[in-house]
Amino acid sequence: MRRLGFLPALLVLLALPLRAGTVEEEVRAADAARVLATLRGDADRLTRLLSERLAYGHLDGRVQTKAAFLAAVRSKELTYETYDYQETKITPVAEDVAIMTGRTHLKASAGKQHVEFAIRFLAVWRREDGVWHLFAYQSTKLPGPVAVSAK
């Protein structure tokens, strides 16, 4: 008899969607994968982490679609060398949407020019078909010294 009481509870648990943890943990894991793929220039991995409706805003005001951003990664037009977070905060705003804000220090190369700067960013993450995707991103350069050197 006790087994019959356990079976409905087990079926309810099995019907629940599997999640790795809290929204904050899930988004942090998705973002860590995005940063690693960006540093490695792995456009194939990035494809699975970016929303089809991505709007990626850069420091210079350009806004790229997913296709344009991935093309830039594949061409090595810009390569990221470091992406060191100084602070991050993840705020769930709906069941399937979270805002990530923070500051990071970047080192990158564009052609023969090497740049280094600090930014403040806003990223919108959206769970699509059960998977967290970067939906929108915008950053602004923080004041301070900028290191530029030739390679």
Backbone torsions as a table, in degrees:
resi	resn	phi	psi	omega
1	MET	NA	-40.2	-178.2
2	ARG	-63.5	-31.9	179.3
3	ARG	-64.9	-36.8	178.8
4	LEU	-64.4	-35.1	177.5
5	GLY	-71.3	-31.0	-179.8
6	PHE	-76.1	-35.2	-176.3
7	LEU	-59.9	-47.9	177.4
8	PRO	-60.3	-38.6	179.1
9	ALA	-65.1	-39.7	178.3
10	LEU	-64.5	-42.6	178.9
11	LEU	-62.7	-38.5	177.2
12	VAL	-64.0	-44.3	179.2
13	LEU	-62.8	-40.8	-179.7
14	LEU	-68.2	-25.8	-179.7
15	ALA	-78.7	-18.1	-179.5
16	LEU	-71.3	145.3	177.8
17	PRO	-65.9	142.0	178.5
18	LEU	-81.9	130.7	179.1
19	ARG	-132.4	147.2	-177.5
20	ALA	-73.6	-23.0	-177.1
21	GLY	170.5	-148.1	178.8
22	THR	-72.8	165.1	176.5
23	VAL	-55.2	-43.5	-178.7
24	GLU	-60.1	-44.3	-179.6
25	GLU	-66.3	-41.5	-179.5
26	GLU	-65.2	-44.0	179.6
27	VAL	-67.6	-40.9	178.6
28	ARG	-60.5	-40.6	178.8
29	ALA	-66.7	-42.5	178.4
30	ALA	-63.4	-41.1	-179.8
31	ASP	-68.0	-39.1	177.4
32	ALA	-60.7	-40.2	177.0
33	ALA	-65.3	-39.0	178.7
34	ARG	-64.1	-46.1	-179.5
35	VAL	-63.1	-44.5	179.7
36	LEU	-62.4	-44.1	178.3
37	ALA	-63.6	-38.1	178.5
38	THR	-64.8	-46.4	179.3
39	LEU	-62.3	-35.4	-179.8
40	ARG	-83.6	-9.0	-176.6
41	GLY	67.3	30.6	-175.7
42	ASP	-90.9	85.2	-177.4
43	ALA	-65.2	-31.4	178.8
44	ASP	-63.7	-42.4	177.5
45	ARG	-68.6	-41.4	179.3
46	LEU	-60.9	-35.3	179.3
47	THR	-52.8	-39.8	-177.8
48	ARG	-79.3	-11.2	-176.5
49	LEU	-105.7	-10.9	-176.2
50	LEU	-106.8	139.7	176.8
51	SER	-67.8	147.8	174.7
52	GLU	-61.6	-23.8	-178.5
53	ARG	-101.9	23.3	-177.5
54	LEU	-54.1	137.3	168.4
55	ALA	-123.4	108.0	-174.6
56	TYR	-111.3	104.5	-178.2
57	GLY	-90.9	129.2	-179.5
58	HIS	-99.2	169.5	179.8
59	LEU	-58.0	-33.3	-176.1
60	ASP	-85.7	5.6	176.9
61	GLY	96.8	-12.9	177.7
62	ARG	-66.0	143.3	173.3
63	VAL	-123.3	122.5	-177.5
64	GLN	-107.7	149.0	170.6
65	THR	-80.6	174.6	176.3
66	LYS	-58.3	-47.5	-177.9
67	ALA	-60.7	-44.1	-179.0
68	ALA	-67.8	-40.4	179.1
69	PHE	-63.9	-46.2	179.9
70	LEU	-64.3	-37.2	177.3
71	ALA	-62.2	-40.4	178.6
72	ALA	-65.6	-39.1	178.0
73	VAL	-65.4	-45.9	-178.6
74	ARG	-63.2	-36.7	-177.4
75	SER	-79.0	-10.0	-177.2
76	LYS	62.9	24.2	176.2
77	GLU	-53.6	-40.0	176.8
78	LEU	-137.0	128.2	177.6
79	THR	-120.4	134.4	178.4
80	TYR	-93.2	132.1	179.8
81	GLU	-99.7	-40.8	175.5
82	THR	-139.8	153.5	179.4
83	TYR	-147.1	84.2	-172.3
84	ASP	-104.9	110.2	178.2
85	TYR	-67.6	134.6	173.0
86	GLN	-95.8	-33.6	175.9
87	GLU	-160.5	150.0	173.6
88	THR	-145.4	151.2	175.3
89	LYS	-142.9	131.8	178.0
90	ILE	-115.5	126.0	-178.2
91	THR	-123.2	110.3	174.8
92	PRO	-66.8	134.6	179.2
93	VAL	-117.2	-12.8	175.2
94	ALA	-160.6	173.8	-178.2
95	GLU	-56.9	-36.6	-175.3
96	ASP	-119.1	20.8	179.0
97	VAL	-138.2	135.7	176.4
98	ALA	-140.4	146.9	177.1
99	ILE	-105.3	133.0	175.3
100	MET	-117.6	126.5	177.7
101	THR	-125.7	160.5	176.8
102	GLY	165.9	-169.5	177.2
103	ARG	-128.0	144.8	176.7
104	THR	-145.7	157.5	176.8
105	HIS	-109.7	126.7	-176.8
106	LEU	-118.3	145.8	166.8
107	LYS	-126.7	131.5	-177.3
108	ALA	-146.5	164.6	176.2
109	SER	-128.5	136.0	174.0
110	ALA	-127.1	105.2	-174.3
111	GLY	65.8	-126.4	179.6
112	LYS	-93.6	-1.3	-178.3
113	GLN	-95.4	133.3	179.3
114	HIS	-109.6	130.4	-179.9
115	VAL	-126.9	156.4	-179.4
116	GLU	-146.4	129.1	-178.8
117	PHE	-160.7	167.5	176.0
118	ALA	-108.4	141.6	179.2
119	ILE	-132.0	159.5	167.0
120	ARG	-112.2	138.6	-174.9
121	PHE	-135.2	161.1	173.6
122	LEU	-132.8	123.0	178.4
123	ALA	-123.8	136.4	176.4
124	VAL	-108.3	122.2	177.9
125	TRP	-107.5	139.0	-178.9
126	ARG	-134.5	130.7	177.0
127	ARG	-81.6	119.0	-179.0
128	GLU	-122.3	121.8	-177.6
129	ASP	53.1	39.4	175.9
130	GLY	83.3	-0.7	-176.9
131	VAL	-120.9	135.9	178.2
132	TRP	-75.6	129.1	178.2
133	HIS	-127.0	143.6	172.5
134	LEU	-71.0	120.6	-174.8
135	PHE	-100.0	-38.4	180.0
136	ALA	-152.9	148.3	-178.8
137	TYR	-147.7	137.2	175.2
138	GLN	-146.5	139.6	179.3
139	SER	-135.7	160.7	175.2
140	THR	-139.5	142.5	-178.7
141	LYS	-75.2	136.1	175.7
142	LEU	-85.1	148.1	179.4
143	PRO	-64.8	153.0	178.5
144	GLY	141.1	176.9	-178.7
145	PRO	-65.3	141.8	176.0
146	VAL	-117.3	126.9	178.8
147	ALA	-94.7	125.6	176.7
148	VAL	-130.0	131.3	178.9
149	SER	-147.0	157.8	174.6
150	ALA	-83.8	148.1	177.7
151	LYS	-76.9	NA	NA
